[in-house]
Amino acid sequence: MAAILSIKDLQKTYEGGFQALKGVNLDIEEGEFLALLGPNGAGKTTLISTICGITTPSSGSVTVGGHDILEDFRAARSLIGLVPQEINLEPFETVWNSVRFSRGLFGKPRNDALIEEILRKLSLWDKRKSQIKELSGGMKRRVLIAKALSHDPRILFLDEPTAGVDVELRKDMWDVVAELKRDGVTIILTTHYIEEAEAIADRVGVITSGEILLVQEKEQLMRQLGQKQLEVQLVETLSEVPDPLRTYGVSLREDGRALIYTYDTNAERTGITALLNEVAAAGLTLADVQTRQSSLEDIFVGLVSGDNT
């Protein structure tokens, strides 16, 4: 499948010398869902703003559907829908007019049926005649999403779209996003809700300090970097890990009633059998044994902190 978005050595340096993007390279295929994870200040919003023409790059290139964002801005931008972090809407305009106006900005012909369909999907139809200032924060977020979809974009950027909104909106929005993906729309999401990325993304990108650490298929990332923890729950309470078990890198749970052992799921031998034999040899009595698979959040935190290599 061809890349609909291609970023080559993209750099952005602001006045004063701060380098927000440091040679970003990224290809995104048509129809895929990429989750871009990173801490505050990592460069996520700067990257999106540059692609969408809000910020001018210092160097490098970006093409959208084969159109260069500088040389052929209008054609490139017409393929993009953007749901920004900040809510910036005309307070005295109605929902209907606000969304319809956004479609007109891209030179699209009037299509009231499409606008109605979008508003209904986002539970905004009953509010279509309401002024923006009369809406709740969650409803205003829905209007932003509707405006981004109004001109039939092939790429949809969701920049922290569910930050501070209600659970109902998050569910409604992901239902709409899932349908868009089925229709072949390419979706790039930045989020602090890592469980959302884990649930619906095809690939996961990790960005920090203006650099892409990796971009990988979600399942492959989980296999390569994921670890499991074995929790050996004990009948007795320990004050420290017995000497014979220290060589396994075992830690003691805070209450002293369990031993925690972390192991690589892809290793030829996990060491669990030998560990349990040592536990028995130490005269400890097992109450229960549980395992826990690392989540995408665990992996993300490890990458950003440099714990995963």
Backbone as a ProteinNet text record, in pm:
[ID]
protein_1_A
[PRIMARY]
MAAILSIKDLQKTYEGGFQALKGVNLDIEEGEFLALLGPNGAGKTTLISTICGITTPSSGSVTVGGHDILEDFRAARSLIGLVPQEINLEPFETVWNSVRFSRGLFGKPRNDALIEEILRKLSLWDKRKSQIKELSGGMKRRVLIAKALSHDPRILFLDEPTAGVDVELRKDMWDVVAELKRDGVTIILTTHYIEEAEAIADRVGVITSGEILLVQEKEQLMRQLGQKQLEVQLVETLSEVPDPLRTYGVSLREDGRALIYTYDTNAERTGITALLNEVAAAGLTLADVQTRQSSLEDIFVGLVSGDNT
[TERTIARY]
84.7	0	88.3	54	137.1	120.3	225.5	221.4	140.7	39.7	-38	25.7	106.3	177.6	323.9	412.2	555	631.3	703.6	779.9	927.7	1007	1149.3	1233.6	1312	1408.9	1348.2	1229.4	1157.9	1216.8	1251.7	1308.4	1235.4	1220.9	1161.2	1237.4	1296.6	1368.5	1303.7	1263	1197.3	1300.2	1255.6	1343	1388.9	1514.9	1571.6	1649.4	1633	1715.2	1653	1528.7	1467.3	1430.8	1481.7	1456.9	1344.6	1226.6	1108.9	1102.8	1153.7	1158.8	1301.1	1352.5	1493.2	1506.9	1474.1	1494	1397	1267.3	1164.9	1146.3	1148.5	1119.9	1006	902.8	786.3	702.9	666.1	572.5	448.6	332	205.7	124.8	83.5	13.2	-133.9	-188.7	-329.9	-416.4	-509.7	-604.1	-558.5	-437.1	-392.3	-424.7	-418.1	-441.4	-311.1	-249.7	-123.8	-149.4	-107.1	-112.2	26	34.1	161	163.3	250.5	258.3	382.1	369.7	483.9	443.9	537.2	506	479.8	433.4	414.9	547.2	541.2	661.8	745.2	692.2	769.6	780.7	685.8	685.9	565.9	470.3	354.6	273.6	237.4	154.6	231.6	360.7	442.2	445.5	458.1	460.3	329.6	218.6	88.1	67.8	105.1	88.2	168.8	285.6	369.6	307.5	260.3	197.4	74.1	-1.6	-125.9	-105.5	19.6	46.7	29.3	10.4	-4.2	132.5	231.9	370.1	456.7	549.8	639	763.5	798.7	917.7	1045.4	1149.1	1280.1	1352.6	1333.6	1392.3	1322.5	1354.4	1288.8	1167.4	1094.4	979.2	866.5	745.5	625.8	538.9	494.3	398.3	274	159.7	29.8	-40.6	-60.1	-120	-38.5	93.3	183.5	199.9	128.2	135.4	227.6	325.2	415.5	339.9	358.3	280.3	318.2	434.1	473.9	444.8	483.5	468.6	324.2	248	110	20.9	22.1	-42.3	-190.7	-263.7	-408.7	-449	-382.4	-415.8	-383	-269.3	-230.6	-327.4	-357.7	-443	-585.1	-632	-769	-789.6	-680.5	-689.5	-688.8	-672.8	-650.8	-767.3	-811.8	-903.6	-829.2	-846.1	-772.1	-866.8	-854.7	-923.9	-817.9	-809	-701.9	-729.1	-624.3	-641.2	-730.5	-703.2	-772.8	-908.9	-1007.2	-1140.7	-1146.5	-1151.6	-1153	-1265.2	-1384.6	-1503.7	-1570.1	-1642.6	-1718.1	-1838.3	-1840.2	-1940.6	-2084.8	-2106.9	-2243.2	-2296.8	-2215	-2258.5	-2333.3	-2425.1	-2494.4	-2407	-2438.6	-2363.7	-2371.3	-2492.3	-2511.5	-2428	-2435.6	-2362.5	-2212	-2168.2	-2024.9	-1966	-2036.1	-1986.6	-1997.6	-2109.4	-2127.6	-2025.6	-1992.2	-1894.2	-1756.8	-1721	-1591.2	-1580.6	-1688.7	-1686.6	-1662.9	-1727.8	-1711.9	-1571.9	-1500	-1363.6	-1271.3	-1304.8	-1222.9	-1275	-1368.6	-1419.5	-1510	-1563.7	-1652	-1794.4	-1865.6	-2004.9	-2093.3	-2200.3	-2293.7	-2346.5	-2347.6	-2397.6	-2462.8	-2587.8	-2658.6	-2680.6	-2696	-2718.3	-2596	-2476.4	-2354	-2339.2	-2367	-2356.6	-2453.5	-2573.9	-2671.5	-2620.7	-2564.8	-2513.2	-2403.3	-2311.9	-2203.3	-2257.7	-2350.8	-2406.7	-2483	-2553.5	-2626.1	-2529.5	-2423.4	-2326	-2261.3	-2244.1	-2177.8	-2277.4	-2404.8	-2509.5	-2524.3	-2509.8	-2521.5	-2646.7	-2721.7	-2833.6	-2935.8	-2963.2	-3059.8	-3007.5	-2875.5	-2814.7	-2782.2	-2829.2	-2785.4	-2822	-2929.2	-2970.4	-2918.1	-2846	-2793.4	-2668.2	-2648.6	-2524.4	-2413.2	-2290.6	-2177.2	-2163.5	-2189.1	-2172.1	-2267.6	-2372.4	-2470.4	-2431.7	-2325.7	-2288.3	-2192.8	-2194.7	-2097.3	-1961.8	-1858.1	-1725.1	-1719.4	-1787.5	-1789.8	-1858.9	-1968.9	-2040.8	-1957	-1884.5	-1796.7	-1689.8	-1639.8	-1541.5	-1602.7	-1727.9	-1796.6	-1805.5	-1829.4	-1837.8	-1703.3	-1593.3	-1460.8	-1442.5	-1487.5	-1475.5	-1561.8	-1683.1	-1772.5	-1712	-1653.9	-1591.5	-1475.2	-1398.2	-1284.1	-1327.7	-1447.9	-1498	-1580.6	-1610	-1708.2	-1667.3	-1537.3	-1493.9	-1440.8	-1483.1	-1445.2	-1294.3	-1221.9	-1075.9	-1033.9	-918.5	-861	-768.4	-723	-639.8	-704.6	-718.3	-777	-676	-639.5	-552.1	-637.9	-614.8	-684.5	-579.6	-568.8	-466	-526.2	-503.4	-559.6	-710.6	-786	-926.2	-1019.5	-982.8	-1073.7	-1027	-928.4	-879.1	-989.6	-1026.5	-1123.2	-1267	-1299.5	-1437.9	-1500.7	-1632.2	-1705.5	-1686.6	-1713.5	-1696.4	-1786.6	-1908.8	-2003.4	-1948.5	-1889.5	-1831	-1716.3	-1631.3	-1518.1	-1568.4	-1671.9	-1727.3	-1785.8	-1865.9	-1925.6	-1817.1	-1712.5	-1607.7	-1535	-1504	-1431.6	-1517.7	-1650.3	-1739.2	-1730.2	-1729.6	-1717.8	-1582.3	-1475.7	-1340.6	-1326.8	-1384.6	-1378.2	-1447.5	-1558.6	-1629.3	-1547.9	-1484	-1397.8	-1282.6	-1225.1	-1115.2	-1163.4	-1282.4	-1338.6	-1359.5	-1385.4	-1404.6	-1272.4	-1160.3	-1030.3	-963.9	-1021.7	-959.8	-837	-728.4	-606.4	-618.4	-585.4	-606.9	-477	-440.5	-323.3	-371.4	-348.1	-396	-280	-286.9	-199	-286.6	-239.9	-324.6	-241.5	-299.6	-244.9	-319.5	-433.9	-509.1	-450.9	-347.2	-273.4	-358.8	-457.2	-542.9	-619.7	-648.6	-716	-624.2	-499.1	-403.1	-387.8	-382.5	-363.9	-483.3	-601.2	-722.1	-744.1	-707.4	-753.2	-644.1	-521.9	-417.7	-362.8	-320.2	-247.6	-99.2	-45.9	94.6	103.8	213.6	238.4	370.9	369.2	492.3	519.2	643.9	683	775.7	738.6	817.9	854.5	978.1	1021.4	1134.6	1134.7	1237.9	1254.4	1143.1	1145.9	1197.8	1214.6	1267.2	1174.5	1160.2	1083.4	1173.3	1134.9	1213.8	1188.7	1064.3	1031.9	891.2	864.8	729.5	717.9	621.3	615.7	471.8	444.1	312.4	289.3	168.6	138.5	167.3	119.1	137.1	284.8	358.4	501.2	575.4	535.3	596.2	571.4	450.1	417.8	499.3	518.5	595.9	743	798.2	941.4	981.7	898.4	936.1	855.1	746.7	662.2	729.7	701.6	750.2	633.2	653.4	553.7	610.7	523	561.4	491.7	570.5	517.8	513	395.7	380.7	357.8	455.6	448.1	398.4	271.7	212	241.2	277.8	325.7	229.6	234.1	157.1	222.8	356	428.4	463.6	498.2	540.2	691.5	755.6	901.6	942.8	1059.4	1114.9	1217.2	1267.8	1363	1362.7	1419.1	1426.9	1534	1502.5	1604.2	1723.2	1843	1966	1961.9	1915.6	1917.7	1833.1	1736.6	1647.4	1695.5	1797	1845.3	1904.8	1963.2	2026.2	1923.3	1794.7	1689.4	1636.1	1691	1642.6	1503.5	1468.2	1335.2	1324	1208.2	1180.6	1068.6	1056.4	956.3	844	721.2	606.9	606.3	549	557.2	507.7	405.6	352.5	428.1	531.1	612.7	547.3	432.1	357	367.5	454.2	469.2	605.9	657.8	781.5	745.1	810.7	781.9	900.3	871.7	976	937.9	1023.8	999.2	1080.6	1015	1084.5	1041.2	1125.7	1102.7	1018.6	903.7	815	874	972.5	1031.8	1158.6	1202	1324.3	1303.7	1414.2	1405.7	1364.8	1417.6	1379.9	1344.1	1231.6	1186.6	1250.1	1297.2	1356.1	1253.4	1125.3	1019.9	1031.6	1056.8	1065.2	1176.1	1293.8	1406.2	1375.3	1308.9	1273.4	1179.4	1076.3	979.8	1045.9	1141.3	1215.8	1295.7	1355.3	1431.5	1339.8	1219.7	1122.2	1087.5	1064.1	1032.5	1151.8	1272.4	1393.3	1418.5	1372.2	1389.5	1287.6	1199.2	1100.5	980.3	958.9	846	721.9	605.9	480.7	402.4	367.4	293.9	146	91	-52.9	-120.9	-50.8	-106.1	4.6	-14.8	78.7	-2.3	37.1	-32.4	68.6	25.8	111.5	40.5	119	65.1	148	80.7	148.2	168.2	286.8	310.8	212	160.5	71.8	153.9	86.6	153.6	203.1	130.6	173.1	305.8	320.6	447.5	562.6	537.7	640.7	675.1	571.9	591.2	674.8	638.4	712.2	857.5	879.5	1015.5	1097.2	1033	1104.9	1144.3	1049.7	1076.8	1182	1178.7	1275.2	1409.8	1413.5	1537.8	1562	1457.3	1475.7	1475.1	1413.3	1412.7	1519	1593.4	1697	1678.2
-119.6	0	124.7	223.1	342.3	435.4	513.6	611.6	732.7	769.4	888.7	1011	989.1	1096.9	1057	1140.4	1110.4	1229.5	1205.1	1309.7	1274.8	1367	1342.2	1447.4	1404.9	1489.3	1623.6	1619.7	1741.9	1803.2	1931.1	2002.3	2134.4	2170.1	2298.3	2359.2	2475.7	2550	2687.5	2720.7	2849.3	2957.7	3082.7	3193.9	3175.7	3197.9	3172.6	3042.6	2960.3	2841.4	2711.6	2715.4	2589.7	2503.2	2379.5	2286.8	2191.1	2214.8	2135.8	2003.6	2001.7	1879.5	1860.8	1738.8	1712.1	1601.9	1635.5	1538.2	1422.3	1451.8	1347.6	1283.8	1150.9	1073.6	977.2	981.1	897.6	883	759.9	731.7	666.1	717.1	663.4	615.2	491	430.8	471.7	473.5	508.3	405.5	456.2	368.9	316.6	348.8	296.4	392	338.9	416.4	416.6	534.9	549.5	627.4	573.3	644.1	699	829.5	895.3	931.7	865.4	883.3	963	1045.2	1121.7	1210.1	1243.7	1330.7	1473	1557.2	1699.1	1760.1	1838.8	1901.2	1812.4	1694.2	1599.6	1642.2	1725.2	1766.7	1718.7	1653.4	1598.9	1707.8	1811.4	1917.3	1996.7	2019.6	2089.7	2011	1879.2	1794.8	1806.1	1794.6	1805	1944.3	2048.1	2185.6	2210.8	2151.1	2168	2098	1976.5	1902.3	1976.5	2037.1	2104.4	2247.8	2294.9	2427.7	2539.3	2506.3	2608.9	2663	2575.2	2611.4	2583.6	2673	2653.8	2576.6	2469.6	2393.1	2471.7	2442	2504.3	2435.7	2305	2228.2	2094.1	2019.8	1891.4	1907.6	1798.2	1801.9	1713.7	1751.2	1673.2	1669.6	1550.7	1538.9	1467.9	1516.6	1458.9	1420	1291.6	1245.4	1286.3	1297.6	1336.8	1486.5	1567.2	1713.1	1768.2	1847.3	1909.2	2015.8	2018.5	2109.3	2256.1	2282.4	2420.5	2459.4	2374.3	2407.1	2393.8	2304.8	2280.3	2272.2	2381.5	2382	2350.4	2416.5	2398.6	2254.8	2192.4	2053.3	1960.3	1985.6	1902.5	1921.6	2045.7	2074.8	2026.4	2022.3	1978.7	1831.4	1756.3	1614.1	1588.9	1694.7	1679.3	1737.6	1660.6	1711.9	1716.3	1825.2	1843.5	1873.1	1792	1818.9	1865.5	1998	2050.5	2029.2	2049.8	2040.2	2151.3	2275	2390.9	2409.4	2443.8	2472.6	2619.8	2646.5	2783.7	2795.9	2828.2	2834.7	2971.1	3011.6	3137.1	3120	3187.7	3159.2	3189.3	3285.9	3326.5	3257.4	3168.8	3096.3	2970.1	2924.8	2799.5	2680.8	2566.6	2444.2	2415	2422.1	2391.1	2481.4	2611.2	2704.6	2691.2	2663.6	2649	2531.9	2419.9	2300.7	2319.7	2374.9	2396.2	2496	2599.7	2698.6	2634.2	2541.6	2473.7	2399	2336.1	2265.9	2365	2480.6	2580.6	2636.3	2640.4	2691.7	2610.8	2485.9	2399.7	2391.9	2480.5	2485.8	2370.6	2301.9	2189.5	2238.9	2174.6	2215.3	2185.4	2258.7	2240.5	2097.2	2037.3	1899.5	1886.4	1930.9	1930.8	1789.1	1693.6	1555.5	1501.9	1536.1	1492.1	1558.9	1690	1761.3	1701.3	1671.3	1608.7	1472.9	1394.2	1262.2	1274.2	1369	1389	1432.2	1527.3	1577.2	1468.1	1385.7	1275.7	1175	1142.9	1046.4	1096.4	1227.1	1285.1	1336.6	1293.9	1331.6	1483.5	1550.8	1697.1	1745	1652.1	1692.1	1776.3	1737.3	1811.5	1949.9	1970.6	2098.6	2184.3	2144	2208.3	2357.1	2396.7	2536.8	2614.7	2546.5	2612.7	2691.6	2802.8	2876.7	2804.5	2817	2747.8	2782.8	2907.8	2951.2	2881.3	2820.9	2752	2607	2559.1	2418	2392.9	2270.3	2227.1	2206.5	2191.5	2167.2	2041.9	1936.4	1812.2	1829	1904.2	1929.8	2014.7	2112.2	2193	2105.1	2007	1914.7	1835.4	1799.8	1728	1815.2	1946.1	2038	2044.1	2045.1	2044.5	1921.9	1809.3	1685.2	1694.1	1745	1759.6	1852.6	1963.3	2057	1991	1907.5	1840.4	1739.5	1685.3	1583.6	1642.8	1771.2	1831.2	1829.2	1826	1832.7	1698.5	1588.5	1453.3	1433.2	1455.2	1441	1295.1	1275.4	1140.2	1109.5	1215.7	1200.7	1280.8	1218.7	1287.2	1288.5	1408.9	1425.2	1450.6	1373.4	1388.8	1421.7	1549.6	1594.6	1601.7	1497.7	1487.3	1514.9	1441.1	1478.3	1452.3	1362	1329.1	1383.5	1472.6	1529.8	1610.7	1572.4	1647.3	1635.3	1533	1518.2	1395.7	1388	1283.3	1147.3	1044.3	906.7	878.2	933.5	910.3	963.5	1083.5	1139.7	1053.7	1007.1	923.2	799.8	737.5	619.3	655.7	763.9	806.6	837.2	906.8	947.6	827.2	729.8	613.2	528	529.4	460.4	526.6	661.1	734	708.5	712.1	690.6	550.5	451.9	314.1	303.4	373.7	372.8	442.9	554.1	624.5	536.1	463.8	373.1	265.4	214	113.1	171.7	302.4	370	407.3	376.5	401.5	531	604.6	728.8	695.2	766.4	751.2	835.6	779.2	848.4	852.7	972.1	989.9	1050.2	979.5	1018.5	1049.6	1163.5	1184.4	1179.8	1113.1	1094.5	1068.1	1106.2	1063.9	942.2	910.1	791.2	672.1	615.2	512.6	388.9	365.3	248.4	261	384.2	402.5	360.4	399.8	360.3	209.5	150.6	5.8	-68.3	-8.4	-77	-68.6	44.2	64.5	94.6	122.1	160.2	39.2	63.7	-37.6	-31.8	91.7	111.8	215.9	210	303.1	372.8	505.9	583.9	647.4	654	718	834.1	954.1	1073.3	1138.7	1184.8	1258.7	1351.3	1469.6	1571.5	1597.3	1593.8	1625.1	1515.8	1395.1	1283.5	1162.9	1091.6	967.1	855.1	795.9	684.2	556.7	534.8	416.9	431.6	360.4	342.9	195	129.9	-15	-63.2	-175.9	-235.8	-264.7	-235.6	-245.9	-385.3	-486.2	-622.1	-661.2	-620.2	-650.2	-579.7	-455.9	-380.9	-450.7	-497	-566.8	-694.7	-763.5	-888.4	-861.7	-758.3	-733.8	-670.1	-579.2	-505	-543.7	-617.8	-654.7	-756.2	-744.3	-839.6	-885.9	-998.8	-1047.6	-1045.7	-1025.6	-1033.3	-1151.7	-1228.9	-1340.6	-1296.4	-1301.4	-1267.4	-1395.1	-1428.5	-1548.5	-1505.6	-1530	-1489.7	-1594.5	-1546.9	-1634.2	-1635.6	-1744	-1753.3	-1668	-1674.8	-1600.2	-1459.6	-1371.8	-1235.7	-1226.1	-1172.7	-1160.1	-1015	-998.2	-864.1	-833.3	-937.9	-921.3	-1044.4	-1031.4	-1144.6	-1241.1	-1370.7	-1469.4	-1469.3	-1488.9	-1483.8	-1570.5	-1697.5	-1781.5	-1726.3	-1636	-1583.3	-1451.4	-1392.5	-1261.6	-1270.1	-1384.3	-1400.1	-1395.2	-1410.3	-1406.2	-1263.3	-1169.1	-1032.2	-1014.4	-1099	-1094.6	-975.6	-911.1	-803.2	-845.7	-775.2	-807.7	-705.5	-755.2	-664.6	-584.2	-465.7	-372.5	-432.4	-517.7	-577.3	-700.6	-741.3	-856.1	-990.5	-992.3	-1118.5	-1176.4	-1120.9	-1174.8	-1139.7	-1229.8	-1208.7	-1174.5	-1072.4	-1027.3	-1062.8	-1137.7	-1181.8	-1137.7	-1059.9	-1011.5	-1093.1	-1135.9	-1221.2	-1186.5	-1225	-1199.3	-1312.1	-1276.6	-1378.9	-1447.4	-1382	-1439.8	-1519.9	-1520.8	-1593.1	-1743.2	-1812.7	-1958.1	-2024.8	-1972.2	-2022.4	-1903.6	-1914.7	-1804.6	-1806.4	-1922.6	-1934.4	-1954.8	-1966.8	-1978.6	-2109.1	-2219.4	-2348.5	-2349.2	-2299	-2294.3	-2202.5	-2090.9	-1998	-2063	-2129.7	-2192.9	-2303.9	-2373.7	-2475.8	-2411.6	-2295.9	-2224.3	-2172.7	-2129.9	-2084.1	-2198	-2317.6	-2433.7	-2473	-2468.3	-2505.2	-2408.7	-2285.3	-2186.3	-2203.8	-2303.9	-2333.3	-2241.3	-2170.8	-2078.5	-2151.8	-2111.5	-2176.5	-2086.4	-2139.9	-2062.2	-2052	-1931.3	-1912.3	-1904.6	-1843.3	-1829.8	-1781.5	-1799	-1749.2	-1678.6	-1555.1	-1478.7	-1419.5	-1397.9	-1331.3	-1208.4	-1109.9	-987	-948.7	-926.9	-885.3	-734.6	-688.5	-544.8	-481.7	-366.8	-292.6	-200.4	-141.4	-45.3	73.7	108.3	219.2	187.8	63.5	24.2	39.5	-5.1	-0.3	144.4	227.3	367.6	438.2	418.5	481.1	435.8	305.8	253.9	313.6	330.6	389.6	532.9	612.2	753.3	773.9	687	698.9	635.9	562	499.2	362.2	303.3	173.5	57.8	79.4	-23.3	9.4	-86.3	-65.5	-160.9
0	0	0	-82.1	-96.5	22.8	49.6	158.5	114.4	191.6	161.8	225.5	330.3	398	411	356.8	359.3	416.7	525.6	594.8	585.4	533.9	512.9	585.3	681.6	752.5	793	852.2	888.3	1015.7	1005.7	1119.7	1140.5	1266.8	1301	1418.7	1392.3	1495.2	1508.9	1629.3	1654.7	1682.6	1675.1	1711.3	1856.3	1877.2	2008.8	2012.5	1905.3	1893.4	1939	1992.4	2036.8	1916.9	1917.4	1806.8	1846.3	1791.5	1827.5	1752.6	1628.3	1548.5	1498.8	1513.8	1485	1379.9	1256.8	1149.1	1153.1	1157.1	1162.8	1025.9	1023.3	902.3	932.5	848.2	875.8	749.7	715.4	606.8	666.6	628.1	677.7	558.7	564.2	451.8	450.5	331.2	317.2	389.2	469.8	538.1	672.6	716	844.7	958.5	1078.4	1199.8	1279.3	1287.1	1361	1488.6	1600.8	1728.6	1758.8	1779.7	1808.7	1957.1	2030.3	2174.9	2211.7	2312.5	2359.6	2475.4	2562.6	2676.6	2630.3	2721.3	2690.1	2643.7	2535.5	2484.1	2395.4	2359.6	2278.6	2133	2085.8	1945.2	1867	1934.2	1864.7	1794	1868.6	1811.1	1706.8	1728.7	1627.9	1497.7	1507.2	1388.5	1312.2	1382.1	1317.5	1258.4	1333.5	1285.7	1158.9	1150.7	1031.6	911.3	931.1	821.8	770.7	863.3	827.2	779.9	776.1	724.4	824.3	950	1053.9	1092.8	1089.9	1120.7	998.4	967.6	852.7	895.3	825.6	863.1	837.2	915	892.5	777.1	765.7	655.5	647	541.5	519.1	429.2	408.7	318.9	371.9	331	363	238.2	199	90	140.9	95.7	132.4	3.4	-15.7	-140.6	-261.1	-243.7	-351.8	-368	-287.7	-297.2	-187.6	-227.2	-130.8	-51.6	81.2	165.4	145	88	60.9	-83.3	-176.8	-318.4	-367.4	-303.4	-347	-224.1	-146.9	-15.6	-22.7	-111.6	-114.8	-142.9	-238.4	-271.6	-155.6	-89.2	24.6	140.5	171.5	288.7	268.2	143	117.2	151.4	161	193.2	343.2	424	568	647.3	746.7	847.6	979.9	1055.1	1179.8	1295.2	1399.4	1525.3	1624.1	1648.8	1732.9	1881.2	1962.3	2107.4	2159.2	2113.7	2167.9	2100.8	2181.6	2129.2	2091.4	1960.8	1909.8	1807.6	1857.7	1774.5	1788.4	1684	1687.7	1782	1897	1999.7	1960.3	1868.4	1834.3	1708.6	1649.4	1530.1	1572.4	1487.5	1517.3	1478.7	1535.3	1503.7	1354.8	1299.2	1156.9	1067.7	1089.9	1004.9	1021.1	1141.7	1167.7	1089.6	1090.2	1020.2	869.4	824.3	679.9	626.1	704.7	663.5	644	733.6	721.4	589.3	547.4	418.1	304.4	313	208.9	199.5	312.2	311.7	220.4	199.1	115	-27.8	-60.3	-197.1	-233.5	-133.4	-160.4	-185.3	-276.3	-301	-180.4	-169.5	-58.3	-56.7	62.8	76.5	213.4	221.9	349.1	402.8	312.8	355.3	429.5	379.4	445.6	582.1	588.7	715.6	817.5	774.3	864.8	914.4	822.5	860.6	967	947.6	1043.1	1178.9	1177.4	1303.7	1377.3	1304	1368.9	1431.2	1359.3	1411.5	1540.1	1550	1666.7	1771.1	1757.6	1853.5	1864.1	1750.1	1745.7	1671.9	1615.7	1532	1609.7	1733.4	1814.2	1854.2	1839.2	1875.9	1753.5	1636.4	1511.9	1506.4	1574.1	1572.4	1692.5	1781.8	1901.6	1867.9	1938.5	1924.5	2000	1949.3	2009.8	2158	2194.3	2333.1	2429.5	2376	2459.3	2488	2423.5	2434.1	2550	2598.2	2698.4	2631.5	2712.4	2657.1	2571.9	2615.5	2537.6	2404.9	2403.9	2279.5	2184.1	2237.3	2152.1	2087.5	2160.9	2105	1990.7	2004.6	1896.4	1771.4	1792.1	1677.4	1604.9	1680.5	1617.7	1528.8	1577.9	1500	1374.2	1389.5	1273.8	1169.5	1212.1	1119.1	1044.5	1115.6	1053.2	947.9	965.2	871.8	758.2	764.6	674.1	527.6	496.8	356.4	304	367.9	323.1	316.6	425.9	421.7	405.9	344.8	333.4	450.7	518.9	638.3	750.5	865.8	981	1095	1139.5	1255.2	1378.9	1481.2	1608.4	1714.2	1748	1841.7	1982.1	2061.2	2196.4	2192.7	2110.1	2086.6	2204.2	2294.2	2404.2	2537.9	2536	2661.6	2728.2	2848.7	2926.9	2881.3	2800.7	2756.9	2822.5	2813.2	2882.2	2815.1	2892.4	2845.2	2726.8	2728.6	2619.3	2487.5	2491.4	2369.8	2320.7	2411.1	2369.8	2295.8	2348.5	2282.3	2146.2	2142	2014.3	1911.1	1956.3	1863.6	1807.4	1892.6	1842.7	1751.2	1772.5	1678.5	1541.2	1539.3	1412.9	1348.7	1430.1	1378.8	1319.4	1386.8	1336	1200.1	1183.7	1055.6	947.8	983.3	888.1	842.8	936.2	900.8	804.3	829.4	737.7	598.4	592.9	463.8	397.1	462.3	401.7	441.3	539.2	586	670.9	645.6	723.7	849.6	965.3	1092.2	1170.7	1215.5	1301.7	1432.7	1540.2	1672	1765.1	1833.7	1948.1	2071.8	2174.7	2291.6	2416.3	2530.9	2659.3	2711.7	2647.9	2685.6	2610.5	2667.3	2594.7	2570.3	2656.3	2634.3	2503.8	2458.7	2329.8	2215.7	2222.7	2119.9	2116.7	2234	2241.8	2183.9	2196.6	2152.6	2001.7	1938.2	1800.1	1698.5	1739.9	1644.3	1568.4	1443.3	1367.3	1401.4	1402.3	1438.5	1549	1621.5	1729.9	1703.7	1711.3	1703.1	1837.7	1875.1	2001.4	1967.8	2012.4	1986.8	2119.1	2130.3	2248.2	2208.9	2265.7	2237.7	2088.8	2014.3	1872.4	1782.2	1835.1	1756.7	1767.7	1656.9	1656.7	1707.8	1821.4	1875.2	1796.4	1760.1	1679.1	1623.8	1516.4	1463.6	1428.3	1488.8	1472.8	1483.1	1420.3	1436.4	1583.6	1628.3	1771.1	1826.6	1756.6	1807.8	1809.2	1707	1702.4	1814.8	1842.4	1952.1	2085.4	2103.8	2228.1	2242	2129	2135.1	2162.8	2099.1	2110.1	2242.4	2290.1	2409.3	2532.3	2511.3	2623.7	2714.8	2840	2939.1	3023.4	3088.4	3181.9	3322.2	3416.3	3556.3	3620.1	3692.8	3771	3916	3973.3	4114.7	4193.6	4275.9	4359.7	4497.7	4522.4	4649.7	4756.4	4874.5	4982.1	5100.5	5174.7	5298.5	5406.9	5411.7	5513	5464	5556.6	5523.8	5536	5432.5	5431.2	5453.8	5512.5	5529.2	5421.3	5354.1	5245.8	5157.1	5038.2	4945.2	4994.4	5007.4	5048.2	4952.7	5006	4925.7	4800.5	4807.1	4685.8	4570.3	4602.4	4499.1	4439.5	4500.1	4453.2	4312.4	4279.9	4147.6	4034.1	4066.8	3965.8	3943.9	4021.5	4010.5	4067.7	4162.4	4222	4317.3	4316.7	4412.2	4505.6	4615.2	4715.7	4709.4	4704.5	4705.3	4834.9	4830.9	4944	5075	5067.6	5190.6	5235.7	5158	5195.5	5173.4	5106.1	5089.5	4948.7	4865.8	4731	4674.9	4591.2	4517.7	4373.5	4317.2	4180.6	4091.7	3985.2	3892.4	3751.1	3685.6	3549.8	3450.7	3342	3245.2	3103.4	3010	2867.9	2810.7	2751.9	2696.5	2574.2	2509	2388.3	2414.7	2540.5	2573	2556.8	2522.8	2506	2637	2747.4	2879.6	2967.8	3034.9	3120	3257.6	3301.8	3435.4	3545	3507	3607.1	3686.1	3614.5	3683.3	3786.8	3747.9	3841.6	3960.1	3931.8	4039.2	4139.8	4090.4	4180.4	4262.1	4201.3	4276.7	4390.2	4362.1	4465.1	4576.8	4538.2	4637.6	4732.7	4675.5	4759	4845.5	4788.1	4862.5	4978	4964.3	5070.8	5181.7	5167	5270	5269.1	5156.8	5147.2	5095.6	5144.2	5105.7	5011.4	4894.3	4794.8	4831.6	4817.3	4833.1	4696.6	4599.4	4465.1	4372.3	4242.1	4140.9	4032.9	3998.6	3895.7	3799.2	3674.1	3575.2	3521.6	3477.5	3419.2	3298.7	3186.5	3063.6	3064.3	3022.4	3012.1	2914.9	2950.3	2861.3	2772.5	2674.3	2587.8	2669.7	2775.3	2861	2929.7	2978.9	3041.2	2942.2	2818	2715.3	2681.5	2667.4	2634.8	2741.9	2867	2976.7	2975.5	2948.4	2943.7	2831	2714.2	2599.8	2625.6	2675.6	2699	2807.4	2908.4	3018.5	2984	2870.5	2828.5	2890.3	2952.3	3015.9	2917.3	2798.6	2695	2591.5	2550.6	2449.9	2335
[MASK]
+++++++++++++++++++++++++++++++++++++++++++++++++++++++++++++++++++++++++++++++++++++++++++++++++++++++++++++++++++++++++++++++++++++++++++++++++++++++++++++++++++++++++++++++++++++++++++++++++++++++++++++++++++++++++++++++++++++++++++++++++++++++++++++++++++++++++++++++++++++++++++++++++++++++++++++++++++++

